[in-house]
Amino acid sequence: MTVAVSAEDTAQQGQRRHDKYDRLVAAARALPRLKVAVAHPCDAASLGAVFEAVDLGLADPILVGPQAKIAAAAQALGKSISAMRVVDVPHSHAAAEKAVDLVRAGEAEALMKGSLHTDELMGAVVRREGGLRTARRISHCFVMDVPGHETPLIITDAAVNIAPTLEDKVHIVQNAIDLARAMRVDPVRVAILSAMETVNPKVPSTIEAAALCKMADRGQITGGIVDGPLALDNAIDLGAATIKKIQSPVAGQATVLVVPDLEAGNMLAKSLTFLAGADAAGIVLGARVPIILTSRADSTLTRLASCAVASLVADAQRNQLAVQEI
């Protein structure tokens, strides 16, 4: 199954195949439609992605925002929202709060960002009263389709936690492992990145990497194979790992890349996007439900891949809840 994309998207992507994203979408299509509250879908890009997800059988959306603006955006696309549920609220801030309320009421199992600022949506998510906090630290993952790389690469955290502490990184790593498992990655190989692959007291990220590995050994992080510190080259390239004589089940074949801080992650993700032609689907984890964070610059394919990833995460959460209830 190949996802249909617009002519503009196809031109921008240079006719490149996207088998990794296609597989994610195919897996999500086999699941129940994702009940997703879409906050303020008032422009063609965000609302167009919703229609695409509906057409592919990925989503059962609730559109939350000013009804007149949503209808105008649909009209500009030549579409109708008559068959969709619309919750009319006056502005983007109210849309974020109402979308979160719908999740708390059990009417939605995911959130999707529309044409509002990320801070507005996340402010409603993390509010002390009535938000979607859990015991986990909230973190962001890019699921990247990199040309020439066999599997999707999960990069975390490049969007939420600016300078995470060691305690924060435990949650960041666990969120990423849970995401990879929801994406049916087995085994999950996690590389804790630094500038080098040896522990150096002068480089704090190498010490934190070593601590995270020992925490995984002691069961404080579960579900994946964790190793670090590793430099980027020997984390993803077996040849580089062999040259450095690194003996590791992760080196050269990592599926999750944990960066030292947001600046490093942001630069890595954007380097892959703009220099290697990669696509970057995005999702926020650690809240009660997965949160689909998209950018106005995202292609239709990337938006659909983000929705597919959220659907897989929601399905994993359903299965976990079913096991707990037995």
Secondary structure as GFF3:
##gff-version 3
##sequence-region A 1 326
A	DSSP	alpha_helix	7	12	.	.	.	ID=ss1
A	DSSP	alpha_helix	19	29	.	.	.	ID=ss2
A	DSSP	beta_strand	34	39	.	.	.	ID=ss3
A	DSSP	alpha_helix	44	55	.	.	.	ID=ss4
A	DSSP	beta_strand	59	65	.	.	.	ID=ss5
A	DSSP	alpha_helix	67	76	.	.	.	ID=ss6
A	DSSP	beta_strand	85	88	.	.	.	ID=ss7
A	DSSP	alpha_helix	92	104	.	.	.	ID=ss8
A	DSSP	beta_strand	110	113	.	.	.	ID=ss9
A	DSSP	alpha_helix	118	126	.	.	.	ID=ss10
A	DSSP	beta_strand	139	145	.	.	.	ID=ss11
A	DSSP	beta_strand	153	156	.	.	.	ID=ss12
A	DSSP	alpha_helix	166	182	.	.	.	ID=ss13
A	DSSP	beta_strand	189	193	.	.	.	ID=ss14
A	DSSP	alpha_helix	204	217	.	.	.	ID=ss15
A	DSSP	beta_strand	225	230	.	.	.	ID=ss16
A	DSSP	alpha_helix	232	236	.	.	.	ID=ss17
A	DSSP	alpha_helix	238	243	.	.	.	ID=ss18
A	DSSP	beta_strand	256	258	.	.	.	ID=ss19
A	DSSP	alpha_helix	262	276	.	.	.	ID=ss20
A	DSSP	beta_strand	279	285	.	.	.	ID=ss21
A	DSSP	beta_strand	291	292	.	.	.	ID=ss22
A	DSSP	alpha_helix	300	325	.	.	.	ID=ss23
###
